[in-house]
Amino acid sequence: MLAPAALLSPSTAGAAPQKVSYADAVPGIAPSGTPMTVTQPSAQEALYCTPETYADNPHMSSTPGVVSGHGWWGKGDCSSNTATVQNCLYEYYTDGTWRRKACGTASGIYPGGGSANRSAANRPCDSTGQLISWRNRVDVDVEGEWDTSEVFERQADVSCVISGPDQ
């Protein structure tokens, strides 16, 4: 499962020194070349099954004024037919942090995706007049089996600002 922390640390490789404090940071566009994060299984986890983890880009929902992201899975080499899928949306801030704004978890999800077989994270925007960088981070836990702990992220710029509290 994802760590409960509300922040993802920025990459230090090629990152400019931070000039804005955490308290003074506002939502913004991530610097070009900010790497996507995919954690890799450890040698011990190689003994477990490896599901395929999928995420769509953060986007505006069909519900007006709502940012959205989805997560789903593929069986990989797992034998179970169901998994718990969690996805969380993170908004980029000008201090270089990614702040968690919404999560969705769905259990008993069959592999393959589609509207009935995915998790959804959604949150109403406070405003839609400015492009902001967003990440959708997905974690899959196969039900009844030990599985690896990798997560998958997708990033996109979306016209949605959430100035409300982090989750």
C-alpha positions as CSV (number, residue, x, y, z in Angstrom):
1,M,0.0,0.0,0.0
2,L,1.0,3.6,-0.4
3,A,2.7,5.3,2.5
4,P,0.3,7.6,4.4
5,A,2.6,10.6,3.9
6,A,1.0,13.5,2.2
7,L,4.2,14.4,0.3
8,L,6.4,12.9,-2.3
9,S,10.0,14.3,-2.1
10,P,11.3,15.9,-5.3
11,S,14.1,14.3,-7.1
12,T,17.5,15.9,-6.4
13,A,19.0,15.0,-9.8
14,G,19.1,18.2,-11.8
15,A,16.7,20.0,-9.5
16,A,17.2,23.7,-8.9
17,P,17.7,24.8,-5.4
18,Q,14.4,25.5,-3.6
19,K,13.7,29.2,-3.1
20,V,10.2,28.9,-1.7
21,S,9.4,27.6,1.7
22,Y,6.9,24.8,2.2
23,A,4.4,27.2,3.9
24,D,4.8,29.8,1.0
25,A,4.5,27.3,-1.8
26,V,1.6,27.3,-4.3
27,P,0.5,24.8,-6.9
28,G,2.5,25.1,-10.1
29,I,4.0,23.3,-13.1
30,A,6.7,20.7,-12.5
31,P,10.2,21.5,-14.0
32,S,10.9,19.9,-17.3
33,G,12.5,16.5,-17.0
34,T,11.1,15.7,-13.5
35,P,11.4,11.9,-13.4
36,M,8.5,9.6,-13.0
37,T,8.9,7.2,-10.1
38,V,8.5,3.5,-10.3
39,T,9.8,1.5,-7.4
40,Q,11.4,-1.9,-8.3
41,P,10.9,-5.1,-6.4
42,S,13.7,-6.2,-4.0
43,A,15.5,-9.6,-4.5
44,Q,13.2,-11.1,-1.7
45,E,10.1,-9.8,-3.5
46,A,11.2,-11.6,-6.6
47,L,9.7,-14.7,-5.0
48,Y,6.3,-13.2,-5.1
49,C,3.9,-12.7,-8.0
50,T,4.2,-9.5,-10.0
51,P,1.0,-7.9,-11.1
52,E,0.9,-5.3,-13.9
53,T,0.0,-1.9,-12.6
54,Y,-1.7,0.8,-14.7
55,A,-2.7,4.4,-14.3
56,D,-4.2,7.0,-16.6
57,N,-3.0,10.6,-16.8
58,P,-4.7,12.9,-14.3
59,H,-7.5,14.7,-16.1
60,M,-10.7,16.7,-15.8
61,S,-13.6,14.4,-15.0
62,S,-16.8,14.3,-17.0
63,T,-18.2,15.9,-13.9
64,P,-17.4,19.6,-14.4
65,G,-14.7,21.1,-12.2
66,V,-13.4,17.8,-10.8
67,V,-9.8,16.4,-11.3
68,S,-9.7,12.7,-11.7
69,G,-7.4,9.7,-12.1
70,H,-7.9,5.9,-12.3
71,G,-5.9,2.8,-11.5
72,W,-6.3,-0.8,-12.7
73,W,-4.2,-4.0,-13.0
74,G,-3.3,-7.0,-15.1
75,K,-2.5,-10.5,-13.7
76,G,1.1,-10.6,-14.7
77,D,2.3,-13.9,-13.2
78,C,-0.2,-13.8,-10.4
79,S,-2.8,-16.6,-10.1
80,S,-5.5,-14.6,-8.1
81,N,-8.4,-13.1,-10.1
82,T,-9.0,-10.1,-7.8
83,A,-6.9,-7.3,-6.3
84,T,-7.3,-4.2,-4.2
85,V,-6.3,-1.1,-6.3
86,Q,-5.5,2.2,-4.8
87,N,-4.7,5.4,-6.6
88,C,-3.9,8.8,-5.3
89,L,-3.7,12.2,-6.9
90,Y,-0.8,14.5,-6.1
91,E,-0.6,18.3,-6.9
92,Y,2.8,19.8,-7.6
93,Y,3.8,22.8,-5.4
94,T,6.5,25.4,-6.1
95,D,8.6,24.2,-3.2
96,G,9.3,21.0,-5.2
97,T,6.9,18.8,-3.3
98,W,4.0,16.7,-4.5
99,R,1.0,17.0,-2.1
100,R,-1.6,14.3,-1.9
101,K,-5.1,15.7,-2.6
102,A,-7.3,12.7,-3.2
103,C,-7.2,8.9,-3.0
104,G,-9.6,6.1,-4.1
105,T,-9.4,2.4,-3.2
106,A,-11.4,-0.4,-4.7
107,S,-11.4,-4.1,-3.6
108,G,-12.4,-7.2,-5.5
109,I,-11.2,-5.7,-8.8
110,Y,-10.8,-8.0,-11.7
111,P,-7.8,-7.5,-14.1
112,G,-8.2,-5.6,-17.3
113,G,-9.5,-2.2,-16.5
114,G,-12.7,-0.6,-17.8
115,S,-15.1,1.4,-15.8
116,A,-16.2,-1.5,-13.6
117,N,-12.6,-2.7,-12.9
118,R,-10.6,0.2,-11.6
119,S,-10.2,2.6,-8.7
120,A,-11.0,6.2,-9.0
121,A,-9.6,9.3,-7.2
122,N,-11.6,12.5,-7.6
123,R,-11.7,15.9,-6.0
124,P,-13.4,19.2,-6.9
125,C,-11.1,22.0,-8.0
126,D,-11.0,25.3,-6.2
127,S,-10.4,26.9,-9.5
128,T,-9.8,25.8,-13.1
129,G,-8.1,28.9,-14.6
130,Q,-4.5,27.8,-14.2
131,L,-2.5,24.7,-15.5
132,I,-1.0,22.7,-12.6
133,S,1.1,19.6,-12.7
134,W,-0.6,16.5,-11.3
135,R,0.5,12.9,-10.7
136,N,-1.7,9.8,-10.4
137,R,0.1,7.1,-8.3
138,V,-1.3,3.5,-8.3
139,D,-0.6,0.6,-6.0
140,V,-2.0,-2.9,-6.6
141,D,-2.3,-5.5,-3.8
142,V,-3.3,-8.9,-5.2
143,E,-5.9,-10.6,-3.0
144,G,-4.9,-13.9,-1.4
145,E,-1.3,-13.8,-2.7
146,W,2.0,-12.1,-1.8
147,D,2.9,-9.6,-4.5
148,T,5.7,-7.2,-5.2
149,S,5.4,-3.6,-4.0
150,E,6.1,-1.5,-7.0
151,V,3.8,1.5,-7.8
152,F,3.2,3.3,-11.1
153,E,2.7,7.0,-11.8
154,R,1.5,9.1,-14.6
155,Q,1.8,12.8,-14.8
156,A,0.0,15.5,-16.7
157,D,-0.7,19.3,-16.5
158,V,-4.4,19.9,-15.7
159,S,-6.3,23.2,-15.4
160,C,-7.2,22.5,-11.7
161,V,-6.0,24.2,-8.5
162,I,-6.8,22.7,-5.1
163,S,-5.8,25.1,-2.4
164,G,-7.6,23.1,0.3
165,P,-6.0,20.6,2.7
166,D,-3.7,17.7,1.8
167,Q,-4.9,14.2,2.5
